[in-house]
Amino acid sequence: MPRASTTSDVYNAIAEPRRRQIIDLLSRRPGLAVGAIVLALGLPQPAVSKHLGVLREVGIVSAKKQGKSRVYDLHPEQLRSVYDWVKTFEAHWERQLDRIRVRAEKTRPLWIHQTPVTNR
């Protein structure tokens, strides 16, 4: 089966780690110009522009002209389908955490419950 284009849907677009870095950055610092993204991530400008183009194509980011620069903003609502899908696994993670908590409590040394003795 041929692989879907990176611009066909949100899942393919965010499969690339560099694009996830851009999403993270824009979630913390909205309204960044391409140059600021390049500096923050240490990537070449053409690569950043290419990744931003993919993210723009699926609607995760938008660009507006500001002087000579393009400024990018994140549209996190476009990631809702990813959130909803991942949330279906939350019960699994909770069960795992519960098992870890029970195991930790069973193996916890008794001295943790004791009050420390001070030398006077």
C-alpha positions in Angstrom: 0.0 0.0 0.0 1.5 3.4 -0.9 2.3 5.7 1.9 0.1 8.8 2.4 1.5 12.2 1.6 2.8 14.1 4.6 0.2 16.8 3.8 -2.8 14.4 3.6 -3.7 14.5 7.3 -2.6 15.7 10.7 -1.1 12.3 11.7 1.3 12.2 8.8 2.2 15.8 9.3 3.1 15.3 13.0 5.0 12.1 12.4 8.1 14.1 11.6 10.0 15.0 14.9 11.1 18.4 13.6 7.5 19.4 12.9 6.6 18.4 16.5 9.4 20.6 17.7 7.9 23.5 15.8 4.4 22.8 17.2 5.9 22.7 20.8 7.7 26.0 20.2 4.6 27.7 18.8 2.5 26.4 21.7 4.9 28.2 24.1 5.7 31.3 22.0 2.9 32.2 19.5 3.5 34.6 16.7 7.0 33.7 15.7 8.7 34.7 12.5 10.5 32.0 10.5 13.9 33.5 11.6 13.0 33.1 15.3 12.0 29.5 14.7 15.3 28.8 12.8 17.3 30.3 15.8 15.3 28.5 18.4 15.6 25.1 16.8 19.0 25.4 15.2 17.7 24.2 11.8 18.5 25.6 8.4 15.9 28.1 7.2 14.8 26.1 4.1 14.1 23.1 6.2 12.0 25.1 8.7 10.1 26.7 5.8 9.4 23.3 4.3 8.1 21.9 7.7 6.0 25.0 8.2 4.5 24.5 4.8 3.4 21.0 5.7 1.9 22.1 8.9 0.2 25.0 7.2 -1.2 22.6 4.5 -3.1 20.6 7.2 -4.2 23.7 9.1 -2.0 23.2 12.2 -0.3 26.5 11.7 -1.2 29.7 9.9 1.1 32.4 8.5 0.5 36.1 8.1 2.8 38.7 6.6 4.3 41.1 9.0 6.7 43.5 7.3 9.2 41.4 5.4 8.6 38.3 7.6 6.0 35.7 7.8 4.7 35.2 11.4 3.3 31.8 12.4 0.6 30.9 14.9 -0.5 27.5 16.1 -4.1 26.2 15.7 -4.1 23.5 18.4 -7.8 22.7 17.7 -6.5 21.0 14.5 -4.7 18.5 16.8 -8.0 17.5 18.5 -8.4 14.2 16.5 -4.9 13.2 17.7 -5.8 14.0 21.3 -9.1 12.1 21.1 -7.3 9.1 19.7 -4.5 9.1 22.3 -7.0 9.6 25.1 -8.5 6.1 24.3 -5.3 4.7 25.8 -5.5 6.6 29.0 -7.2 3.8 30.9 -4.3 1.5 30.0 -1.8 4.0 31.3 -3.8 4.5 34.5 -3.8 0.7 35.1 0.0 0.6 34.5 0.5 3.5 37.0 -1.7 1.8 39.6 0.3 -1.5 39.3 3.6 0.5 39.7 2.2 2.3 42.7 1.1 -1.0 44.4 4.4 -2.6 43.7 6.3 0.4 45.1 4.2 0.4 48.2 4.8 -3.3 48.8 8.6 -2.9 48.4 8.9 0.3 50.3 11.4 -0.1 53.2 9.9 0.2 56.7 12.3 3.0 57.7 10.5 5.4 55.3 7.5 5.4 57.8 9.6 6.0 60.8 10.5 9.5 62.2 14.1 10.4 61.9 16.1 10.3 65.1 18.2 13.3 65.8 21.4 13.3 67.8 21.5 15.9 70.5 
